[in-house]
Amino acid sequence: MSIEKRLFGKTPQGEEVFEFVLANDNAEVSLISRGAALRRLLVADKDGEKRDVLLGFDDLEGYIERSDYQGVAVGPFANRIEGGRLKIGGKEIIVPPNEKGRNLLHSGGLYSNAVWSGEVSGDNKVVFKKRFKDMEGGFPGNTDAEISYTLESDGTVLMEYKAVSDSDMYFNLTNHAYFNLAGYDGGDILSHKLKINADSFLPVDENSIPTGESRKVEGTPFDFREFKEIGRDIEADYEQLKLTGGYDHCFCLNDFGKGCRLAASVKCEKSGLCLDVFTDLPGVQLYTGNFLSGTVGKGGKPMNHRTGFCLETQYYPDSPNKPQFPSCYVKAGEVFFTKTSYRVYRY
């Protein structure tokens, strides 16, 4: 096991951004302190050749100028909040919308665009820390946030999210890694086979806000209870797919409240690699790269339509405005803590 720290670049404001490379016999993972981001994940494929299974960029400029949230941590509230409306301590707060003038998406990039302080812990862990001041990004309270990555002996990347504020707050942190198990230059992901341990999903309206309904996946293109090619039904004549140009929906994971359990698995026959996602959270957002549009990424390769997929573990979108959804409301001084892991391996 080894950890290497090196300068990755400087922001236009002169802030130094560091890269941390963790490696063992089963995987190598690269992290950068801007966005507390997951930048590379290398695993040996069925032929013994190492593949980087994450989309992203070769330099800091790409993450600053061209990123579609590639690999970054998202918070304090991932996904969408209708109108940016939050009711905290009996008062309504409006965080300025950043999507179509209607939704707050990924908290306006507050955590994703920040440069975090990174520290090596032991021989297999990096901890990123950042203090966000009261009303920074429009959110109340002084918040101490912490995101750690541990590379375990079997190649699992364990992500632990922690936050505490001096104000009541909604916390919903995730990682926005784009995967392609054939490699970042592996073409579209439509032949990847996906399984999600969810009996229902959240339909959305024309603005991608959950309607409040939880719909059974049975008999719909959203039934991934058994392995199915991502592309098999993605063009089906089904309203929910038409609204979002493919999959961009939260699945309601089974067995919430029973600790970490297997949320989803993805297989790629071309590489012989499988991704397992474990989490203690109630939902996972499946996004099939519907709006990737050819931005040049690693190795000068364009990130085209549907060349990556995301499995973003989280509380449900717009849950602050949907009392029927699991709550992520955290009282002042209380600690928010969740964990998610990604493991890529030969199957």
C-alpha positions in Angstrom: 0.0 0.0 0.0 1.3 3.5 -0.9 0.1 7.1 -0.8 1.7 9.8 -2.9 0.8 13.5 -2.6 1.7 16.0 -5.3 0.7 19.5 -6.6 -2.0 19.1 -9.2 -2.2 22.8 -10.1 -3.3 26.3 -8.9 -6.7 27.9 -9.3 -7.0 31.3 -11.0 -7.2 32.7 -7.4 -3.8 31.1 -6.6 -5.0 28.3 -4.4 -2.9 25.2 -4.6 -4.8 22.0 -5.5 -3.2 18.7 -4.5 -3.5 15.2 -5.9 -3.4 12.1 -3.7 -2.6 8.7 -5.2 -3.5 5.6 -3.2 -2.4 2.2 -4.5 -2.4 -1.4 -3.5 -2.4 -4.7 -5.3 -6.0 -4.5 -6.5 -6.6 -0.8 -7.4 -5.1 2.6 -7.7 -7.2 5.7 -6.9 -6.4 9.4 -7.5 -8.1 12.2 -5.6 -7.8 15.9 -5.9 -8.5 18.6 -3.3 -10.7 20.8 -5.5 -14.1 19.4 -5.0 -12.7 16.6 -2.8 -12.9 14.7 -6.1 -12.4 11.2 -7.3 -10.3 11.6 -10.4 -9.0 8.2 -11.4 -9.7 4.6 -10.5 -7.5 2.0 -12.2 -8.2 -1.7 -12.0 -6.8 -4.6 -14.0 -9.3 -6.0 -16.5 -9.9 -9.6 -17.7 -6.6 -9.4 -19.7 -4.6 -8.0 -16.8 -4.5 -4.5 -18.4 -5.1 -1.6 -16.1 -8.1 0.5 -17.1 -9.1 3.9 -15.7 -12.9 3.5 -15.3 -13.7 7.2 -14.5 -14.3 10.0 -16.9 -12.6 13.3 -16.1 -9.7 15.5 -17.1 -5.9 15.5 -17.3 -5.5 18.9 -15.7 -7.0 21.2 -13.2 -8.3 23.6 -15.9 -10.6 20.9 -17.2 -12.2 20.5 -13.7 -12.6 24.3 -13.4 -13.7 25.2 -16.9 -15.4 22.2 -18.4 -16.6 19.9 -15.6 -20.1 18.3 -15.6 -19.5 17.6 -11.8 -16.9 15.0 -12.9 -16.0 13.0 -9.8 -16.6 15.8 -7.3 -18.3 15.7 -3.9 -21.7 17.4 -3.9 -23.2 19.3 -1.0 -24.6 20.4 1.3 -27.6 19.1 -0.6 -27.1 16.9 -3.7 -29.5 16.9 -6.6 -32.5 19.2 -6.9 -34.5 21.4 -4.6 -37.6 23.1 -6.2 -37.2 26.8 -6.2 -34.2 26.5 -3.8 -36.8 26.6 -1.0 -35.8 25.3 2.5 -37.7 25.6 5.7 -35.2 25.7 8.6 -36.1 26.5 12.2 -39.6 27.5 11.1 -38.4 30.0 8.5 -38.4 29.7 4.8 -35.0 30.3 3.1 -34.5 30.7 -0.6 -31.2 29.6 -2.0 -30.8 31.2 -5.4 -31.7 28.6 -8.2 -29.0 27.8 -10.7 -30.9 25.5 -13.1 -33.3 27.2 -15.6 -34.1 29.8 -13.0 -36.3 27.3 -11.2 -34.3 24.6 -9.4 -31.3 24.6 -7.1 -29.1 21.8 -8.5 -26.2 20.4 -6.5 -26.3 23.4 -4.1 -24.9 25.6 -6.9 -21.6 23.7 -6.8 -20.7 25.0 -3.3 -18.8 21.9 -2.2 -17.9 20.8 -5.7 -16.0 24.0 -6.5 -14.3 24.5 -3.2 -10.7 23.7 -2.5 -10.5 21.4 0.5 -7.7 20.8 2.9 -6.5 17.2 2.4 -4.6 15.1 5.0 -3.2 11.6 4.8 -4.4 9.3 7.6 -2.5 6.1 8.1 -1.4 4.2 5.0 -4.7 4.0 3.1 -6.9 7.0 3.8 -7.2 10.7 2.8 -9.4 13.1 4.7 -10.7 16.3 3.1 -12.0 19.0 5.4 -13.6 22.4 4.8 -15.4 25.0 6.9 -18.3 26.8 5.1 -19.3 30.1 6.7 -22.9 31.1 7.6 -24.9 32.0 4.5 -22.0 30.9 2.2 -23.7 29.8 -1.0 -27.0 30.9 0.6 -27.0 28.2 3.3 -27.4 29.0 7.0 -24.9 28.1 9.7 -21.2 27.7 10.0 -20.6 24.1 8.8 -17.6 21.8 9.3 -17.6 19.2 6.5 -15.4 16.2 6.2 -15.1 13.7 3.4 -12.8 10.7 3.6 -11.6 8.1 1.1 -10.2 4.8 2.2 -8.7 2.3 -0.3 -9.3 -1.1 1.2 -7.2 -4.2 0.5 -9.7 -5.7 -1.9 -9.8 -2.4 -4.0 -12.9 -1.0 -2.4 -13.1 2.8 -2.2 -14.9 3.7 1.0 -16.3 7.2 1.1 -17.4 8.6 4.5 -19.3 11.9 4.7 -19.6 13.9 7.9 -21.0 17.4 8.6 -21.9 19.4 11.6 -23.4 23.0 11.7 -24.3 25.6 14.4 -27.6 25.9 12.6 -30.3 23.4 11.8 -29.6 22.2 8.3 -30.5 19.7 5.6 -27.5 17.6 4.6 -27.4 15.3 1.6 -23.9 14.6 0.3 -22.8 12.4 -2.6 -20.1 11.8 -5.2 -20.7 12.5 -8.8 -18.3 10.1 -10.5 -19.0 9.1 -14.1 -18.1 5.5 -14.7 -17.3 3.6 -17.9 -16.1 0.1 -17.1 -14.6 -0.3 -20.5 -12.3 2.7 -19.6 -12.7 6.4 -20.0 -12.2 6.0 -23.8 -14.5 2.9 -24.0 -17.4 4.4 -26.0 -21.0 4.4 -24.9 -22.2 2.6 -21.8 -25.4 1.2 -23.3 -24.2 -2.4 -23.3 -23.2 -2.3 -19.6 -25.6 -4.5 -17.6 -27.1 -2.9 -14.5 -28.9 -4.2 -11.5 -30.4 -1.9 -8.8 -31.9 -3.3 -5.6 -35.0 -1.1 -5.7 -38.6 -2.0 -6.1 -39.6 1.6 -6.9 -38.4 4.9 -8.3 -39.3 8.6 -8.1 -41.1 10.0 -11.1 -40.3 13.6 -11.9 -42.1 16.5 -13.5 -41.0 18.5 -16.6 -38.4 20.3 -14.4 -36.9 17.1 -13.0 -38.5 17.6 -9.6 -40.0 14.5 -8.0 -43.7 14.6 -8.1 -44.0 13.1 -4.6 -45.1 9.7 -5.9 -43.1 6.5 -5.5 -43.8 4.2 -8.5 -43.2 0.5 -8.7 -40.5 -0.4 -11.3 -42.4 -3.6 -12.3 -43.6 -3.4 -15.8 -41.7 -0.3 -16.6 -38.3 0.5 -18.3 -37.0 1.3 -14.8 -37.1 -2.4 -13.7 -33.4 -3.2 -13.0 -34.1 -5.8 -10.3 -32.2 -8.3 -12.5 -29.2 -7.5 -14.7 -30.3 -5.6 -17.8 -28.4 -3.7 -20.4 -28.7 0.1 -19.7 -29.6 0.7 -23.3 -32.3 -1.9 -23.7 -35.2 0.3 -22.8 -33.6 3.8 -22.7 -35.3 4.9 -25.9 -38.7 3.4 -24.9 -41.9 5.4 -25.5 -42.3 6.1 -21.8 -43.0 9.6 -20.4 -40.4 9.5 -17.7 -37.6 8.7 -20.1 -38.8 11.4 -22.6 -38.8 14.0 -19.9 -35.1 13.5 -19.0 -33.7 12.2 -22.3 -32.8 8.9 -20.7 -32.4 7.8 -17.1 -31.9 10.6 -14.6 -34.0 9.4 -11.7 -33.7 8.4 -8.0 -34.4 4.8 -7.2 -35.8 4.0 -3.7 -33.4 1.4 -2.4 -34.7 -1.6 -0.5 -33.9 -2.1 3.2 -33.2 1.5 4.2 -32.3 1.6 7.9 -30.5 -1.7 7.9 -27.0 -0.2 7.5 -24.8 -0.6 4.4 -26.2 -2.9 1.8 -25.7 -3.6 -1.9 -27.4 -0.8 -3.8 -26.4 -1.6 -7.4 -24.0 -3.6 -9.5 -22.9 -3.0 -13.1 -21.1 -5.4 -15.4 -19.1 -4.8 -18.6 -18.4 -7.9 -20.8 -15.8 -6.0 -22.9 -13.5 -5.5 -19.9 -14.7 -8.2 -17.6 -15.1 -5.7 -14.8 -17.9 -5.3 -12.3 -18.8 -2.3 -10.1 -20.6 -2.9 -6.8 -22.1 0.1 -4.9 -22.8 -0.2 -1.2 -24.5 2.5 0.9 -26.5 3.2 4.0 -28.6 5.8 2.2 -32.2 5.5 1.0 -31.7 6.3 -2.6 -29.4 6.2 -5.7 -29.7 8.5 -8.7 -29.0 6.8 -12.0 -27.8 9.2 -14.6 -26.9 7.9 -18.0 -24.8 10.9 -19.3 -27.7 12.2 -21.3 -26.2 15.7 -21.5 -22.6 14.8 -22.1 -21.9 16.6 -25.4 -18.3 16.0 -26.5 -16.3 17.9 -24.0 -12.6 16.9 -24.3 -11.4 14.9 -21.3 -8.6 12.5 -20.5 -6.2 11.7 -23.2 -7.9 14.2 -25.5 -10.9 11.9 -25.8 -14.4 13.5 -26.1 -16.9 12.7 -23.5 -19.8 12.1 -25.8 -23.5 11.4 -25.2 -24.0 8.5 -22.8 -20.3 7.6 -22.5 -20.5 7.5 -18.7 -23.0 6.7 -16.0 -23.4 7.9 -12.5 -24.8 6.1 -9.4 -25.1 8.9 -6.9 -26.2 7.6 -3.5 -28.3 10.1 -1.6 -31.4 11.1 0.2 -34.3 11.8 -2.2 -34.3 14.9 -4.3 -36.4 17.8 -3.0 -36.9 16.0 0.3 -37.0 19.3 2.2 -40.3 20.0 0.4 -41.7 16.4 0.5 -42.5 15.4 4.1 -43.4 11.9 2.9 -39.7 11.3 1.9 -37.0 10.2 4.4 -35.7 13.3 6.2 -32.2 14.5 6.2 -32.9 17.4 8.5 -30.1 17.7 11.1 -30.3 19.8 14.3 -27.7 22.3 15.2 -24.7 20.6 16.8 -25.7 17.1 15.7 -23.4 15.1 13.4 -24.5 14.0 10.0 -22.7 10.9 8.9 -23.2 8.4 6.0 -21.0 6.1 4.0 -20.9 4.7 0.5 -18.4 2.4 -1.2 -17.4 1.6 -4.8 -15.7 -1.6 -5.6 -14.5 -2.4 -9.2 -13.2 -5.9 -9.8 -12.9 -8.7 -12.3 -15.9 -11.0 -12.3 
